[in-house]
Amino acid sequence: MNIATQAVQIGLEWDTRTGAVTVPVYQTATFRHPGLGQSTGYDYSRSCNPTRQALEDGIARLDGAARGFAYSSGMAAITNLLMLFTSGDHLIVTEDLYGGTCRLFDKIFTQYGLTFTYVDTCDIAAVTAAIQPSTKGVFVETLTNPLLKFTDLTAVSAICKANNLLLIADNTFLTPYLLRPLDLGADIAVYSATKYLAGHNDTVSGLVTVKDPQLAEKVYFHQNSVGAVLGPQDSWLTIRGIKTLGIRMDRQQENAGLIAEWLAAHPRITKVYYPGLDSHPDHDLMKRQSRGFCAMISFEVDKHELVEQILLKTNLISFAESLGGVESLMTFPEVQTHADIPPELRARLGINNVLLRLSVGIEDCDDLIEDLRQALEG
Ligand SMILES: *Cc1c(COP(=O)(O)O)cnc(C)c1O
């Protein structure tokens, strides 16, 4: 069954008593026991809540996983996964990483004895070269941010299998609708569902899918022990968002393709990063592994002064962090989302003072282009 169809089905048959089409929000902390030593299957909402479970089962189905898990944010989800490792373990990580993840690894987990090597995971030889005797895992972003580099998951997973390393893929940008990391050999996929999955800029949430049932049991133990679970209301919002994932992503990608071409032709735009463009270095690889290119575009303007002009003069496109939702948003990575990346690394990656990042929403494409035009030329 197509992912778009599966997404609509989430929670549909949950309430057999009333036949409610959407899963109810089980806003309860605890559940009555039918008798001594008996349980309805629900005891306490940190351990299991029916609304959250509908979401967890749903994302597991979309990703072809043994189990899914929902957390209070994408960062909470990643934190839980890092707890699979112990002091002394080394991880290889995509260098062009989400700023918050970089901060979590460098400022928090190094305190607990984990070490990290940042490499360009598009360069397969560099991944192999970074393996040390203590290496236990590889953490990649399938499509990176803000430079939109695509990691060859099939190739990285072959290295991981050969060296007994756990492969975790942050698939926030592509979602199961475009790419299913577990099908390409990842052990675990992780999502900031705040972005494309929930898709309405109205909730912060994180999701994890795990391929192997035994490993999933371990992840569940951590989820329940640490307790950074997603609440019932946010689980419901995330389900509601996921139901329209297919049409949103289709529309957003269509808009992004046209906007990327328009930007590329504009005299004041000096560089456009969008993997849907033929000129993007990962275009062909991505075409083979992914069903689409998502709707994130980064671009460089010819003068730093233009950055502020565009951010302040766009009317439809909001100057705000986050991405993937129905509303188009634009940000300035150097100062906003990627301030926690060390300056030398930022410079090497190309995150500079003329780079803007645009998350294309579902608005009418001509309106978006007109908004950009008047801001650029205004
Ligand atoms: C936003 C984001 C995160 C963090 O998720 P939150 O829901 O904001 O905690 C992690 N990875 C990527 C790629 C992201 O874009």
The ligand as an SDF file (V2000), in Angstrom:
LIG
                    3D

 15 15  0  0  0  0  0  0  0  0999 V2000
   14.5600   20.1880   14.1120 C   0  0  0  0  0  0  0  0  0  0  0  0
   15.4870   19.0550   13.9260 C   0  0  0  0  0  0  0  0  0  0  0  0
   15.8680   18.2540   15.0100 C   0  0  0  0  0  0  0  0  0  0  0  0
   15.4080   18.5420   16.4240 C   0  0  0  0  0  0  0  0  0  0  0  0
   14.0390   18.3250   16.5810 O   0  0  0  0  0  0  0  0  0  0  0  0
   13.1110   19.1460   17.6360 P   0  0  0  0  0  0  0  0  0  0  0  0
   11.7570   18.5800   17.3550 O   0  0  0  0  0  0  0  0  0  0  0  0
   13.2590   20.5870   17.3180 O   0  0  0  0  0  0  0  0  0  0  0  0
   13.6110   18.8160   18.9940 O   0  0  0  0  0  0  0  0  0  0  0  0
   16.7120   17.1830   14.7600 C   0  0  0  0  0  0  0  0  0  0  0  0
   17.1630   16.9160   13.5140 N   0  0  0  0  0  0  0  0  0  0  0  0
   16.8200   17.6740   12.4530 C   0  0  0  0  0  0  0  0  0  0  0  0
   17.3490   17.3200   11.1090 C   0  0  0  0  0  0  0  0  0  0  0  0
   15.9740   18.7660   12.6160 C   0  0  0  0  0  0  0  0  0  0  0  0
   15.6660   19.5250   11.5590 O   0  0  0  0  0  0  0  0  0  0  0  0
  1  2  1  0
  2  3  1  0
  2 14  2  0
  3  4  1  0
  3 10  2  0
  4  5  1  0
  5  6  1  0
  6  7  2  0
  6  8  1  0
  6  9  1  0
 10 11  1  0
 11 12  2  0
 12 13  1  0
 12 14  1  0
 14 15  1  0
M  END
$$$$
